[in-house]
Structure formats: structure tokens, C-alpha cells
Amino acid sequence: MSEIVSISSHFTGIPGALVMSFISLSIVFLVIIGLMLIMAVTHKLVNISMTATSSKNFNKGNK
């Protein structure tokens, strides 16, 4: 009969702790990178919006 091995048996001891810490830190840094990208895109969109608004107001003043 084949023995059923749980997944937690792969993460025992020092090597298991290192693998789990690598996985958790990878997830944390992926979330941080995602938030950074969202902030950068939002900043670009706000700058584009502000530029369009200011040029529209500038054109109204010249008429």
C-alpha cells in the first residue's frame, strides 16, 4: 500500500523553514511591487489630467 504523505512533511527542519520564508517574502515583495506600479500609473494619470485641465484653462484666458 502506498503511504499518504501530507504536504507539510516537505517543509520540516531548516530547509523547510528556508523554503517557507522564501515563499512568504516573495509574496510580500510581489504585493509591494504591485502597489508601487498602481501608484506610478495613478501619478501619470493625474499628471495627464492636470496638464489637460491647465492647457484648457490657458486657452480660455487667451481668447
MOTAUR-V443475 format. One record per residue. N is the residue number from 1. PHI is phi in radians with two decimals (999 if undefined). Layout:
n = [N,N]
phi = [PHI,PHI]
This chain:
n = [1,2,3,4,5,6,7,8,9,10,11,12,13,14,15,16,17,18,19,20,21,22,23,24,25,26,27,28,29,30,31,32,33,34,35,36,37,38,39,40,41,42,43,44,45,46,47,48,49,50,51,52,53,54,55,56,57,58,59,60,61,62,63]
phi = [999,-1.46,-1.50,-1.45,-1.86,-1.35,-1.19,-1.19,-1.22,-1.37,-1.97,-1.91,1.34,-1.12,-1.08,-1.13,-1.12,-1.16,-1.14,-1.13,-1.19,-1.12,-1.10,-1.17,-1.18,-1.10,-1.11,-1.06,-1.24,-1.13,-1.15,-1.10,-1.12,-1.08,-1.13,-1.10,-1.15,-1.08,-1.13,-1.16,-1.15,-1.09,-1.08,-1.10,-1.13,-1.15,-1.10,-1.11,-1.12,-1.15,-1.14,-1.15,-1.18,-1.22,-1.23,-1.17,-1.20,-1.16,-1.17,-1.17,-1.26,-1.45,-1.37]
